[in-house]
Each structure stands twice: as C-alpha cells, then as structure tokens.
C-alpha cells in the first residue's frame, strides 16, 4: 500500500536531500500510470534501491530516469528501468 523511506545521498537535491523521508505508493494502479515527471523508487541489481525522476517512458514501457545533479546515476549508466523493478511512486515528502 504505502511505505516510508529515508533519503540517503544528494542525487535528487534540492528537491530531496539526505535525511528527508518520502512516502511511496506501492499500489499497482499507481505504478501502471507512470509518466514523465513522476519520482519513483526502484531496485537496481548493481546499485540497490534508488530514487529518480522519470524523464520519459520509452517504447515498450521501459522508464528513462535521471537525478537532478549532473553527476548522479541515470539511465545513461543504469540503462532503461523495467516497470517491474519499480517499488513505488513518491506521493509525499517530509523534509528533515
């Protein structure tokens, strides 16, 4: 349904900073309708759990993601993100 996660790192600052908390919706209906601009939490085999903004939805439904910092991990290094790797969509943030 919903989960609360703590942000670590600064790849999404200033919108989300180290120590903030986010509430994510894990309800499938939210996850089927992802679009550019949505902020998602997903699992990556090499990097663990990440939070990124959806830049666009590619053909086939894969997600192209990016952080807000120039040196943050994004789809250029991660590759496209399969929707089945998405753990949730950020619906609320709690600043530290």
mmCIF file as gemmi writes it, N, C-alpha and C atoms, coordinates in Angstrom:
data_model
loop_
_atom_site.group_PDB
_atom_site.id
_atom_site.type_symbol
_atom_site.label_atom_id
_atom_site.label_alt_id
_atom_site.label_comp_id
_atom_site.label_asym_id
_atom_site.label_entity_id
_atom_site.label_seq_id
_atom_site.pdbx_PDB_ins_code
_atom_site.Cartn_x
_atom_site.Cartn_y
_atom_site.Cartn_z
_atom_site.occupancy
_atom_site.B_iso_or_equiv
_atom_site.pdbx_formal_charge
_atom_site.auth_seq_id
_atom_site.auth_asym_id
_atom_site.pdbx_PDB_model_num
ATOM 1 N N . UNK Axp A 1 ? 0.808 -1.19 0 1 0 ? 1 A 1
ATOM 2 C CA . UNK Axp A 1 ? 0 0 0 1 0 ? 1 A 1
ATOM 3 C C . UNK Axp A 1 ? 0.861 1.269 0 1 0 ? 1 A 1
ATOM 4 N N . UNK Axp A 2 ? 1.45 1.586 1.164 1 0 ? 2 A 1
ATOM 5 C CA . UNK Axp A 2 ? 2.304 2.753 1.301 1 0 ? 2 A 1
ATOM 6 C C . UNK Axp A 2 ? 3.513 2.378 2.146 1 0 ? 2 A 1
ATOM 7 N N . UNK Axp A 3 ? 4.632 3.011 1.852 1 0 ? 3 A 1
ATOM 8 C CA . UNK Axp A 3 ? 5.852 2.805 2.64 1 0 ? 3 A 1
ATOM 9 C C . UNK Axp A 3 ? 6.517 4.151 2.866 1 0 ? 3 A 1
ATOM 10 N N . UNK Axp A 4 ? 7.256 4.242 3.959 1 0 ? 4 A 1
ATOM 11 C CA . UNK Axp A 4 ? 8.059 5.437 4.248 1 0 ? 4 A 1
ATOM 12 C C . UNK Axp A 4 ? 9.522 5.047 4.12 1 0 ? 4 A 1
ATOM 13 N N . UNK Axp A 5 ? 10.265 5.814 3.337 1 0 ? 5 A 1
ATOM 14 C CA . UNK Axp A 5 ? 11.686 5.563 3.128 1 0 ? 5 A 1
ATOM 15 C C . UNK Axp A 5 ? 12.492 6.811 3.446 1 0 ? 5 A 1
ATOM 16 N N . UNK Axp A 6 ? 13.708 6.607 3.927 1 0 ? 6 A 1
ATOM 17 C CA . UNK Axp A 6 ? 14.615 7.721 4.214 1 0 ? 6 A 1
ATOM 18 C C . UNK Axp A 6 ? 15.56 7.912 3.037 1 0 ? 6 A 1
ATOM 19 N N . UNK Axp A 7 ? 15.743 9.16 2.647 1 0 ? 7 A 1
ATOM 20 C CA . UNK Axp A 7 ? 16.647 9.511 1.553 1 0 ? 7 A 1
ATOM 21 C C . UNK Axp A 7 ? 18.077 9.527 2.069 1 0 ? 7 A 1
ATOM 22 N N . UNK Axp A 8 ? 18.968 8.884 1.332 1 0 ? 8 A 1
ATOM 23 C CA . UNK Axp A 8 ? 20.403 8.985 1.606 1 0 ? 8 A 1
ATOM 24 C C . UNK Axp A 8 ? 21.078 9.451 0.323 1 0 ? 8 A 1
ATOM 25 N N . UNK Axp A 9 ? 21.97 10.388 0.445 1 0 ? 9 A 1
ATOM 26 C CA . UNK Axp A 9 ? 22.655 10.927 -0.723 1 0 ? 9 A 1
ATOM 27 C C . UNK Axp A 9 ? 21.986 12.2 -1.213 1 0 ? 9 A 1
ATOM 28 N N . UNK Axp A 10 ? 22.591 12.791 -2.26 1 0 ? 10 A 1
ATOM 29 C CA . UNK Axp A 10 ? 22.089 14.079 -2.739 1 0 ? 10 A 1
ATOM 30 C C . UNK Axp A 10 ? 21.825 14.12 -4.24 1 0 ? 10 A 1
ATOM 31 N N . UNK Axp A 11 ? 21.651 12.956 -4.863 1 0 ? 11 A 1
ATOM 32 C CA . UNK Axp A 11 ? 21.47 12.948 -6.316 1 0 ? 11 A 1
ATOM 33 C C . UNK Axp A 11 ? 20.159 13.586 -6.755 1 0 ? 11 A 1
ATOM 34 N N . UNK Axp A 12 ? 19.232 13.789 -5.82 1 0 ? 12 A 1
ATOM 35 C CA . UNK Axp A 12 ? 17.948 14.409 -6.168 1 0 ? 12 A 1
ATOM 36 C C . UNK Axp A 12 ? 17.77 15.77 -5.498 1 0 ? 12 A 1
ATOM 37 N N . UNK Axp A 13 ? 18.859 16.329 -4.934 1 0 ? 13 A 1
ATOM 38 C CA . UNK Axp A 13 ? 18.736 17.636 -4.289 1 0 ? 13 A 1
ATOM 39 C C . UNK Axp A 13 ? 18.594 18.727 -5.357 1 0 ? 13 A 1
ATOM 40 N N . UNK Axp A 14 ? 17.939 19.791 -5.073 1 0 ? 14 A 1
ATOM 41 C CA . UNK Axp A 14 ? 17.431 20.231 -3.78 1 0 ? 14 A 1
ATOM 42 C C . UNK Axp A 14 ? 16.022 19.716 -3.463 1 0 ? 14 A 1
ATOM 43 N N . UNK Axp A 15 ? 15.38 19.024 -4.391 1 0 ? 15 A 1
ATOM 44 C CA . UNK Axp A 15 ? 14.012 18.548 -4.13 1 0 ? 15 A 1
ATOM 45 C C . UNK Axp A 15 ? 13.964 17.553 -2.971 1 0 ? 15 A 1
ATOM 46 N N . UNK Axp A 16 ? 14.901 16.625 -2.949 1 0 ? 16 A 1
ATOM 47 C CA . UNK Axp A 16 ? 15.014 15.643 -1.872 1 0 ? 16 A 1
ATOM 48 C C . UNK Axp A 16 ? 16.463 15.653 -1.407 1 0 ? 16 A 1
ATOM 49 N N . UNK Axp A 17 ? 16.674 15.831 -0.104 1 0 ? 17 A 1
ATOM 50 C CA . UNK Axp A 17 ? 18.036 15.884 0.415 1 0 ? 17 A 1
ATOM 51 C C . UNK Axp A 17 ? 18.256 14.766 1.43 1 0 ? 17 A 1
ATOM 52 N N . UNK Axp A 18 ? 19.527 14.484 1.674 1 0 ? 18 A 1
ATOM 53 C CA . UNK Axp A 18 ? 19.918 13.463 2.623 1 0 ? 18 A 1
ATOM 54 C C . UNK Axp A 18 ? 19.207 13.684 3.954 1 0 ? 18 A 1
ATOM 55 N N . UNK Axp A 19 ? 18.509 12.666 4.43 1 0 ? 19 A 1
ATOM 56 C CA . UNK Axp A 19 ? 17.789 12.773 5.697 1 0 ? 19 A 1
ATOM 57 C C . UNK Axp A 19 ? 16.296 13.013 5.555 1 0 ? 19 A 1
ATOM 58 N N . UNK Axp A 20 ? 15.849 13.451 4.385 1 0 ? 20 A 1
ATOM 59 C CA . UNK Axp A 20 ? 14.408 13.58 4.151 1 0 ? 20 A 1
ATOM 60 C C . UNK Axp A 20 ? 13.765 12.197 4.161 1 0 ? 20 A 1
ATOM 61 N N . UNK Axp A 21 ? 12.463 12.183 4.329 1 0 ? 21 A 1
ATOM 62 C CA . UNK Axp A 21 ? 11.69 10.954 4.2 1 0 ? 21 A 1
ATOM 63 C C . UNK Axp A 21 ? 10.691 11.136 3.066 1 0 ? 21 A 1
ATOM 64 N N . UNK Axp A 22 ? 10.348 10.049 2.395 1 0 ? 22 A 1
ATOM 65 C CA . UNK Axp A 22 ? 9.317 10.081 1.365 1 0 ? 22 A 1
ATOM 66 C C . UNK Axp A 22 ? 8.31 8.985 1.641 1 0 ? 22 A 1
ATOM 67 N N . UNK Axp A 23 ? 7.088 9.264 1.263 1 0 ? 23 A 1
ATOM 68 C CA . UNK Axp A 23 ? 6.036 8.254 1.3 1 0 ? 23 A 1
ATOM 69 C C . UNK Axp A 23 ? 5.843 7.796 -0.14 1 0 ? 23 A 1
ATOM 70 N N . UNK Axp A 24 ? 5.916 6.481 -0.344 1 0 ? 24 A 1
ATOM 71 C CA . UNK Axp A 24 ? 5.714 5.948 -1.688 1 0 ? 24 A 1
ATOM 72 C C . UNK Axp A 24 ? 4.446 5.099 -1.716 1 0 ? 24 A 1
ATOM 73 N N . UNK Axp A 25 ? 3.74 5.204 -2.833 1 0 ? 25 A 1
ATOM 74 C CA . UNK Axp A 25 ? 2.566 4.361 -3.067 1 0 ? 25 A 1
ATOM 75 C C . UNK Axp A 25 ? 3.042 3.114 -3.787 1 0 ? 25 A 1
ATOM 76 N N . UNK Axp A 26 ? 2.672 1.97 -3.262 1 0 ? 26 A 1
ATOM 77 C CA . UNK Axp A 26 ? 3.059 0.7 -3.876 1 0 ? 26 A 1
ATOM 78 C C . UNK Axp A 26 ? 1.864 -0.002 -4.512 1 0 ? 26 A 1
ATOM 79 N N . UNK Axp A 27 ? 0.742 0.686 -4.555 1 0 ? 27 A 1
ATOM 80 C CA . UNK Axp A 27 ? -0.491 0.139 -5.123 1 0 ? 27 A 1
ATOM 81 C C . UNK Axp A 27 ? -0.317 0.03 -6.646 1 0 ? 27 A 1
ATOM 82 N N . UNK Axp A 28 ? -0.578 -1.15 -7.213 1 0 ? 28 A 1
ATOM 83 C CA . UNK Axp A 28 ? -0.345 -1.349 -8.652 1 0 ? 28 A 1
ATOM 84 C C . UNK Axp A 28 ? -0.992 -0.319 -9.564 1 0 ? 28 A 1
ATOM 85 N N . UNK Axp A 29 ? -2.164 0.204 -9.215 1 0 ? 29 A 1
ATOM 86 C CA . UNK Axp A 29 ? -2.825 1.187 -10.081 1 0 ? 29 A 1
ATOM 87 C C . UNK Axp A 29 ? -1.968 2.449 -10.236 1 0 ? 29 A 1
ATOM 88 N N . UNK Axp A 30 ? -1.234 2.846 -9.191 1 0 ? 30 A 1
ATOM 89 C CA . UNK Axp A 30 ? -0.327 3.994 -9.285 1 0 ? 30 A 1
ATOM 90 C C . UNK Axp A 30 ? 0.859 3.675 -10.192 1 0 ? 30 A 1
ATOM 91 N N . UNK Axp A 31 ? 1.323 2.457 -10.149 1 0 ? 31 A 1
ATOM 92 C CA . UNK Axp A 31 ? 2.539 2.081 -10.863 1 0 ? 31 A 1
ATOM 93 C C . UNK Axp A 31 ? 2.292 1.803 -12.346 1 0 ? 31 A 1
ATOM 94 N N . UNK Axp A 32 ? 1.059 1.563 -12.731 1 0 ? 32 A 1
ATOM 95 C CA . UNK Axp A 32 ? 0.746 1.314 -14.143 1 0 ? 32 A 1
ATOM 96 C C . UNK Axp A 32 ? 0.65 2.602 -14.937 1 0 ? 32 A 1
ATOM 97 N N . UNK Axp A 33 ? 0.55 3.724 -14.256 1 0 ? 33 A 1
ATOM 98 C CA . UNK Axp A 33 ? 0.321 5.005 -14.933 1 0 ? 33 A 1
ATOM 99 C C . UNK Axp A 33 ? 1.495 5.963 -14.786 1 0 ? 33 A 1
ATOM 100 N N . UNK Axp A 34 ? 2.702 5.452 -14.758 1 0 ? 34 A 1
ATOM 101 C CA . UNK Axp A 34 ? 3.874 6.313 -14.597 1 0 ? 34 A 1
ATOM 102 C C . UNK Axp A 34 ? 4.078 7.154 -15.844 1 0 ? 34 A 1
ATOM 103 N N . UNK Axp A 35 ? 4.524 8.391 -15.618 1 0 ? 35 A 1
ATOM 104 C CA . UNK Axp A 35 ? 4.736 9.316 -16.733 1 0 ? 35 A 1
ATOM 105 C C . UNK Axp A 35 ? 5.928 10.214 -16.433 1 0 ? 35 A 1
ATOM 106 N N . UNK Axp A 36 ? 6.372 10.944 -17.439 1 0 ? 36 A 1
ATOM 107 C CA . UNK Axp A 36 ? 7.479 11.884 -17.268 1 0 ? 36 A 1
ATOM 108 C C . UNK Axp A 36 ? 7.153 12.847 -16.139 1 0 ? 36 A 1
ATOM 109 N N . UNK Axp A 37 ? 8.139 13.075 -15.268 1 0 ? 37 A 1
ATOM 110 C CA . UNK Axp A 37 ? 7.973 13.971 -14.135 1 0 ? 37 A 1
ATOM 111 C C . UNK Axp A 37 ? 7.69 13.252 -12.827 1 0 ? 37 A 1
ATOM 112 N N . UNK Axp A 38 ? 7.204 12.006 -12.893 1 0 ? 38 A 1
ATOM 113 C CA . UNK Axp A 38 ? 6.979 11.233 -11.674 1 0 ? 38 A 1
ATOM 114 C C . UNK Axp A 38 ? 8.315 10.892 -11.025 1 0 ? 38 A 1
ATOM 115 N N . UNK Axp A 39 ? 8.336 10.844 -9.711 1 0 ? 39 A 1
ATOM 116 C CA . UNK Axp A 39 ? 9.522 10.422 -8.973 1 0 ? 39 A 1
ATOM 117 C C . UNK Axp A 39 ? 9.235 9.013 -8.466 1 0 ? 39 A 1
ATOM 118 N N . UNK Axp A 40 ? 10.16 8.097 -8.765 1 0 ? 40 A 1
ATOM 119 C CA . UNK Axp A 40 ? 9.958 6.691 -8.43 1 0 ? 40 A 1
ATOM 120 C C . UNK Axp A 40 ? 11.109 6.155 -7.591 1 0 ? 40 A 1
ATOM 121 N N . UNK Axp A 41 ? 10.824 5.096 -6.875 1 0 ? 41 A 1
ATOM 122 C CA . UNK Axp A 41 ? 11.834 4.324 -6.162 1 0 ? 41 A 1
ATOM 123 C C . UNK Axp A 41 ? 11.87 2.973 -6.838 1 0 ? 41 A 1
ATOM 124 N N . UNK Axp A 42 ? 13.07 2.521 -7.184 1 0 ? 42 A 1
ATOM 125 C CA . UNK Axp A 42 ? 13.195 1.243 -7.876 1 0 ? 42 A 1
ATOM 126 C C . UNK Axp A 42 ? 14.422 0.496 -7.396 1 0 ? 42 A 1
ATOM 127 N N . UNK Axp A 43 ? 14.465 -0.758 -7.726 1 0 ? 43 A 1
ATOM 128 C CA . UNK Axp A 43 ? 15.579 -1.623 -7.339 1 0 ? 43 A 1
ATOM 129 C C . UNK Axp A 43 ? 16.437 -1.888 -8.573 1 0 ? 43 A 1
ATOM 130 N N . UNK Axp A 44 ? 17.753 -1.686 -8.424 1 0 ? 44 A 1
ATOM 131 C CA . UNK Axp A 44 ? 18.704 -1.953 -9.499 1 0 ? 44 A 1
ATOM 132 C C . UNK Axp A 44 ? 19.686 -3.008 -9.001 1 0 ? 44 A 1
ATOM 133 N N . UNK Axp A 45 ? 19.948 -4.012 -9.814 1 0 ? 45 A 1
ATOM 134 C CA . UNK Axp A 45 ? 20.803 -5.126 -9.395 1 0 ? 45 A 1
ATOM 135 C C . UNK Axp A 45 ? 22.189 -4.669 -8.945 1 0 ? 45 A 1
ATOM 136 N N . UNK Axp A 46 ? 22.761 -3.693 -9.599 1 0 ? 46 A 1
ATOM 137 C CA . UNK Axp A 46 ? 24.111 -3.261 -9.276 1 0 ? 46 A 1
ATOM 138 C C . UNK Axp A 46 ? 24.214 -2.163 -8.235 1 0 ? 46 A 1
ATOM 139 N N . UNK Axp A 47 ? 23.136 -1.391 -8.048 1 0 ? 47 A 1
ATOM 140 C CA . UNK Axp A 47 ? 23.207 -0.212 -7.178 1 0 ? 47 A 1
ATOM 141 C C . UNK Axp A 47 ? 22.214 -0.224 -6.019 1 0 ? 47 A 1
ATOM 142 N N . UNK Axp A 48 ? 21.351 -1.196 -5.946 1 0 ? 48 A 1
ATOM 143 C CA . UNK Axp A 48 ? 20.391 -1.265 -4.843 1 0 ? 48 A 1
ATOM 144 C C . UNK Axp A 48 ? 19.16 -0.429 -5.099 1 0 ? 48 A 1
ATOM 145 N N . UNK Axp A 49 ? 18.606 0.115 -4.039 1 0 ? 49 A 1
ATOM 146 C CA . UNK Axp A 49 ? 17.381 0.91 -4.125 1 0 ? 49 A 1
ATOM 147 C C . UNK Axp A 49 ? 17.733 2.36 -4.431 1 0 ? 49 A 1
ATOM 148 N N . UNK Axp A 50 ? 17.096 2.913 -5.461 1 0 ? 50 A 1
ATOM 149 C CA . UNK Axp A 50 ? 17.383 4.273 -5.927 1 0 ? 50 A 1
ATOM 150 C C . UNK Axp A 50 ? 16.1 5.068 -6.065 1 0 ? 50 A 1
ATOM 151 N N . UNK Axp A 51 ? 16.224 6.377 -5.966 1 0 ? 51 A 1
ATOM 152 C CA . UNK Axp A 51 ? 15.117 7.291 -6.224 1 0 ? 51 A 1
ATOM 153 C C . UNK Axp A 51 ? 15.532 8.189 -7.382 1 0 ? 51 A 1
ATOM 154 N N . UNK Axp A 52 ? 14.675 8.293 -8.389 1 0 ? 52 A 1
ATOM 155 C CA . UNK Axp A 52 ? 14.966 9.109 -9.572 1 0 ? 52 A 1
ATOM 156 C C . UNK Axp A 52 ? 13.676 9.648 -10.158 1 0 ? 52 A 1
ATOM 157 N N . UNK Axp A 53 ? 13.831 10.655 -11.004 1 0 ? 53 A 1
ATOM 158 C CA . UNK Axp A 53 ? 12.692 11.23 -11.718 1 0 ? 53 A 1
ATOM 159 C C . UNK Axp A 53 ? 12.59 10.575 -13.096 1 0 ? 53 A 1
ATOM 160 N N . UNK Axp A 54 ? 11.38 10.251 -13.505 1 0 ? 54 A 1
ATOM 161 C CA . UNK Axp A 54 ? 11.144 9.687 -14.836 1 0 ? 54 A 1
ATOM 162 C C . UNK Axp A 54 ? 11.288 10.822 -15.854 1 0 ? 54 A 1
ATOM 163 N N . UNK Axp A 55 ? 12.233 10.658 -16.776 1 0 ? 55 A 1
ATOM 164 C CA . UNK Axp A 55 ? 12.394 11.638 -17.858 1 0 ? 55 A 1
ATOM 165 C C . UNK Axp A 55 ? 11.391 11.377 -18.969 1 0 ? 55 A 1
ATOM 166 N N . UNK Axp A 56 ? 11.25 10.083 -19.291 1 0 ? 56 A 1
ATOM 167 C CA . UNK Axp A 56 ? 10.282 9.71 -20.322 1 0 ? 56 A 1
ATOM 168 C C . UNK Axp A 56 ? 10.013 8.216 -20.238 1 0 ? 56 A 1
ATOM 169 N N . UNK Axp A 57 ? 8.934 7.819 -20.861 1 0 ? 57 A 1
ATOM 170 C CA . UNK Axp A 57 ? 8.592 6.412 -20.975 1 0 ? 57 A 1
ATOM 171 C C . UNK Axp A 57 ? 8.941 6 -22.396 1 0 ? 57 A 1
ATOM 172 N N . UNK Axp A 58 ? 9.861 5.033 -22.519 1 0 ? 58 A 1
ATOM 173 C CA . UNK Axp A 58 ? 10.322 4.582 -23.825 1 0 ? 58 A 1
ATOM 174 C C . UNK Axp A 58 ? 9.315 3.609 -24.433 1 0 ? 58 A 1
ATOM 175 N N . UNK Axp A 59 ? 9.503 3.334 -25.719 1 0 ? 59 A 1
ATOM 176 C CA . UNK Axp A 59 ? 8.669 2.314 -26.359 1 0 ? 59 A 1
ATOM 177 C C . UNK Axp A 59 ? 8.839 1.009 -25.602 1 0 ? 59 A 1
ATOM 178 N N . UNK Axp A 60 ? 7.774 0.296 -25.436 1 0 ? 60 A 1
ATOM 179 C CA . UNK Axp A 60 ? 7.818 -0.94 -24.669 1 0 ? 60 A 1
ATOM 180 C C . UNK Axp A 60 ? 7.573 -0.73 -23.194 1 0 ? 60 A 1
ATOM 181 N N . UNK Axp A 61 ? 7.447 0.544 -22.761 1 0 ? 61 A 1
ATOM 182 C CA . UNK Axp A 61 ? 7.108 0.831 -21.379 1 0 ? 61 A 1
ATOM 183 C C . UNK Axp A 61 ? 8.278 1.006 -20.433 1 0 ? 61 A 1
ATOM 184 N N . UNK Axp A 62 ? 9.529 0.773 -20.893 1 0 ? 62 A 1
ATOM 185 C CA . UNK Axp A 62 ? 10.679 0.996 -20.018 1 0 ? 62 A 1
ATOM 186 C C . UNK Axp A 62 ? 10.79 2.477 -19.659 1 0 ? 62 A 1
ATOM 187 N N . UNK Axp A 63 ? 11.361 2.742 -18.485 1 0 ? 63 A 1
ATOM 188 C CA . UNK Axp A 63 ? 11.456 4.107 -17.971 1 0 ? 63 A 1
ATOM 189 C C . UNK Axp A 63 ? 12.874 4.638 -18.112 1 0 ? 63 A 1
ATOM 190 N N . UNK Axp A 64 ? 12.992 5.835 -18.615 1 0 ? 64 A 1
ATOM 191 C CA . UNK Axp A 64 ? 14.272 6.536 -18.699 1 0 ? 64 A 1
ATOM 192 C C . UNK Axp A 64 ? 14.273 7.511 -17.529 1 0 ? 64 A 1
ATOM 193 N N . UNK Axp A 65 ? 15.28 7.372 -16.639 1 0 ? 65 A 1
ATOM 194 C CA . UNK Axp A 65 ? 15.285 8.13 -15.388 1 0 ? 65 A 1
ATOM 195 C C . UNK Axp A 65 ? 16.531 9.002 -15.261 1 0 ? 65 A 1
ATOM 196 N N . UNK Axp A 66 ? 16.434 10.004 -14.388 1 0 ? 66 A 1
ATOM 197 C CA . UNK Axp A 66 ? 17.565 10.898 -14.127 1 0 ? 66 A 1
ATOM 198 C C . UNK Axp A 66 ? 17.454 11.463 -12.719 1 0 ? 66 A 1
ATOM 199 N N . UNK Axp A 67 ? 18.614 11.856 -12.176 1 0 ? 67 A 1
ATOM 200 C CA . UNK Axp A 67 ? 18.659 12.608 -10.928 1 0 ? 67 A 1
ATOM 201 C C . UNK Axp A 67 ? 18.686 14.08 -11.276 1 0 ? 67 A 1
ATOM 202 N N . UNK Axp A 68 ? 18.755 14.922 -10.258 1 0 ? 68 A 1
ATOM 203 C CA . UNK Axp A 68 ? 18.785 16.361 -10.522 1 0 ? 68 A 1
ATOM 204 C C . UNK Axp A 68 ? 20.203 16.92 -10.517 1 0 ? 68 A 1
ATOM 205 N N . UNK Axp A 69 ? 21.168 16.122 -10.134 1 0 ? 69 A 1
ATOM 206 C CA . UNK Axp A 69 ? 22.564 16.547 -10.118 1 0 ? 69 A 1
ATOM 207 C C . UNK Axp A 69 ? 23.276 16.031 -11.367 1 0 ? 69 A 1
ATOM 208 N N . UNK Axp A 70 ? 24.192 16.81 -11.9 1 0 ? 70 A 1
ATOM 209 C CA . UNK Axp A 70 ? 24.878 16.441 -13.135 1 0 ? 70 A 1
ATOM 210 C C . UNK Axp A 70 ? 25.629 15.116 -13.032 1 0 ? 70 A 1
ATOM 211 N N . UNK Axp A 71 ? 26.156 14.797 -11.845 1 0 ? 71 A 1
ATOM 212 C CA . UNK Axp A 71 ? 26.946 13.572 -11.707 1 0 ? 71 A 1
ATOM 213 C C . UNK Axp A 71 ? 26.166 12.409 -11.099 1 0 ? 71 A 1
ATOM 214 N N . UNK Axp A 72 ? 24.837 12.538 -10.987 1 0 ? 72 A 1
ATOM 215 C CA . UNK Axp A 72 ? 24.059 11.447 -10.394 1 0 ? 72 A 1
ATOM 216 C C . UNK Axp A 72 ? 23.863 10.318 -11.403 1 0 ? 72 A 1
ATOM 217 N N . UNK Axp A 73 ? 23.632 9.134 -10.875 1 0 ? 73 A 1
ATOM 218 C CA . UNK Axp A 73 ? 23.337 7.994 -11.732 1 0 ? 73 A 1
ATOM 219 C C . UNK Axp A 73 ? 22.044 8.255 -12.483 1 0 ? 73 A 1
ATOM 220 N N . UNK Axp A 74 ? 22.015 7.865 -13.75 1 0 ? 74 A 1
ATOM 221 C CA . UNK Axp A 74 ? 20.788 7.982 -14.519 1 0 ? 74 A 1
ATOM 222 C C . UNK Axp A 74 ? 20.774 6.878 -15.568 1 0 ? 74 A 1
ATOM 223 N N . UNK Axp A 75 ? 19.83 6.939 -16.465 1 0 ? 75 A 1
ATOM 224 C CA . UNK Axp A 75 ? 19.679 5.869 -17.448 1 0 ? 75 A 1
ATOM 225 C C . UNK Axp A 75 ? 20.857 5.771 -18.417 1 0 ? 75 A 1
ATOM 226 N N . UNK Axp A 76 ? 21.687 6.803 -18.484 1 0 ? 76 A 1
ATOM 227 C CA . UNK Axp A 76 ? 22.89 6.679 -19.332 1 0 ? 76 A 1
ATOM 228 C C . UNK Axp A 76 ? 23.807 5.595 -18.787 1 0 ? 76 A 1
ATOM 229 N N . UNK Axp A 77 ? 23.846 5.434 -17.446 1 0 ? 77 A 1
ATOM 230 C CA . UNK Axp A 77 ? 24.672 4.391 -16.82 1 0 ? 77 A 1
ATOM 231 C C . UNK Axp A 77 ? 23.854 3.192 -16.365 1 0 ? 77 A 1
ATOM 232 N N . UNK Axp A 78 ? 22.633 3.435 -15.946 1 0 ? 78 A 1
ATOM 233 C CA . UNK Axp A 78 ? 21.792 2.356 -15.434 1 0 ? 78 A 1
ATOM 234 C C . UNK Axp A 78 ? 21.078 1.585 -16.53 1 0 ? 78 A 1
ATOM 235 N N . UNK Axp A 79 ? 20.885 2.233 -17.679 1 0 ? 79 A 1
ATOM 236 C CA . UNK Axp A 79 ? 20.05 1.661 -18.722 1 0 ? 79 A 1
ATOM 237 C C . UNK Axp A 79 ? 18.593 1.967 -18.421 1 0 ? 79 A 1
ATOM 238 N N . UNK Axp A 80 ? 17.693 1.562 -19.318 1 0 ? 80 A 1
ATOM 239 C CA . UNK Axp A 80 ? 16.276 1.785 -19.054 1 0 ? 80 A 1
ATOM 240 C C . UNK Axp A 80 ? 15.821 0.927 -17.881 1 0 ? 80 A 1
ATOM 241 N N . UNK Axp A 81 ? 14.853 1.429 -17.136 1 0 ? 81 A 1
ATOM 242 C CA . UNK Axp A 81 ? 14.344 0.725 -15.965 1 0 ? 81 A 1
ATOM 243 C C . UNK Axp A 81 ? 13.04 0.024 -16.341 1 0 ? 81 A 1
ATOM 244 N N . UNK Axp A 82 ? 13.022 -1.267 -16.134 1 0 ? 82 A 1
ATOM 245 C CA . UNK Axp A 82 ? 11.815 -2.048 -16.397 1 0 ? 82 A 1
ATOM 246 C C . UNK Axp A 82 ? 10.762 -1.719 -15.341 1 0 ? 82 A 1
ATOM 247 N N . UNK Axp A 83 ? 9.512 -1.55 -15.741 1 0 ? 83 A 1
ATOM 248 C CA . UNK Axp A 83 ? 8.468 -1.225 -14.76 1 0 ? 83 A 1
ATOM 249 C C . UNK Axp A 83 ? 8.351 -2.245 -13.623 1 0 ? 83 A 1
ATOM 250 N N . UNK Axp A 84 ? 8.738 -3.484 -13.852 1 0 ? 84 A 1
ATOM 251 C CA . UNK Axp A 84 ? 8.635 -4.478 -12.771 1 0 ? 84 A 1
ATOM 252 C C . UNK Axp A 84 ? 9.684 -4.275 -11.684 1 0 ? 84 A 1
ATOM 253 N N . UNK Axp A 85 ? 10.643 -3.401 -11.898 1 0 ? 85 A 1
ATOM 254 C CA . UNK Axp A 85 ? 11.658 -3.073 -10.886 1 0 ? 85 A 1
ATOM 255 C C . UNK Axp A 85 ? 11.23 -1.915 -9.988 1 0 ? 85 A 1
ATOM 256 N N . UNK Axp A 86 ? 10.148 -1.239 -10.355 1 0 ? 86 A 1
ATOM 257 C CA . UNK Axp A 86 ? 9.669 -0.083 -9.589 1 0 ? 86 A 1
ATOM 258 C C . UNK Axp A 86 ? 9.011 -0.573 -8.309 1 0 ? 86 A 1
ATOM 259 N N . UNK Axp A 87 ? 9.476 -0.026 -7.185 1 0 ? 87 A 1
ATOM 260 C CA . UNK Axp A 87 ? 8.93 -0.362 -5.866 1 0 ? 87 A 1
ATOM 261 C C . UNK Axp A 87 ? 7.786 0.555 -5.473 1 0 ? 87 A 1
ATOM 262 N N . UNK Axp A 88 ? 7.814 1.796 -5.992 1 0 ? 88 A 1
ATOM 263 C CA . UNK Axp A 88 ? 6.75 2.723 -5.649 1 0 ? 88 A 1
ATOM 264 C C . UNK Axp A 88 ? 6.938 4.079 -6.289 1 0 ? 88 A 1
ATOM 265 N N . UNK Axp A 89 ? 5.88 4.86 -6.227 1 0 ? 89 A 1
ATOM 266 C CA . UNK Axp A 89 ? 5.876 6.231 -6.734 1 0 ? 89 A 1
ATOM 267 C C . UNK Axp A 89 ? 5.805 7.172 -5.532 1 0 ? 89 A 1
ATOM 268 N N . UNK Axp A 90 ? 6.668 8.18 -5.523 1 0 ? 90 A 1
ATOM 269 C CA . UNK Axp A 90 ? 6.684 9.145 -4.429 1 0 ? 90 A 1
ATOM 270 C C . UNK Axp A 90 ? 5.416 9.987 -4.499 1 0 ? 90 A 1
ATOM 271 N N . UNK Axp A 91 ? 4.689 10.02 -3.381 1 0 ? 91 A 1
ATOM 272 C CA . UNK Axp A 91 ? 3.465 10.815 -3.337 1 0 ? 91 A 1
ATOM 273 C C . UNK Axp A 91 ? 3.542 11.94 -2.301 1 0 ? 91 A 1
ATOM 274 N N . UNK Axp A 92 ? 4.584 11.88 -1.444 1 0 ? 92 A 1
ATOM 275 C CA . UNK Axp A 92 ? 4.717 12.92 -0.421 1 0 ? 92 A 1
ATOM 276 C C . UNK Axp A 92 ? 6.132 12.908 0.122 1 0 ? 92 A 1
ATOM 277 N N . UNK Axp A 93 ? 6.642 14.067 0.453 1 0 ? 93 A 1
ATOM 278 C CA . UNK Axp A 93 ? 7.972 14.135 1.068 1 0 ? 93 A 1
ATOM 279 C C . UNK Axp A 93 ? 7.886 14.832 2.411 1 0 ? 93 A 1
ATOM 280 N N . UNK Axp A 94 ? 8.754 14.43 3.301 1 0 ? 94 A 1
ATOM 281 C CA . UNK Axp A 94 ? 8.837 15.019 4.645 1 0 ? 94 A 1
ATOM 282 C C . UNK Axp A 94 ? 10.258 15.539 4.8 1 0 ? 94 A 1
ATOM 283 N N . UNK Axp A 95 ? 10.408 16.863 4.81 1 0 ? 95 A 1
ATOM 284 C CA . UNK Axp A 95 ? 11.746 17.456 4.928 1 0 ? 95 A 1
ATOM 285 C C . UNK Axp A 95 ? 12.3 17.243 6.318 1 0 ? 95 A 1
ATOM 286 N N . UNK Axp A 96 ? 13.621 17.042 6.39 1 0 ? 96 A 1
ATOM 287 C CA . UNK Axp A 96 ? 14.253 16.838 7.703 1 0 ? 96 A 1
ATOM 288 C C . UNK Axp A 96 ? 14.287 18.107 8.499 1 0 ? 96 A 1
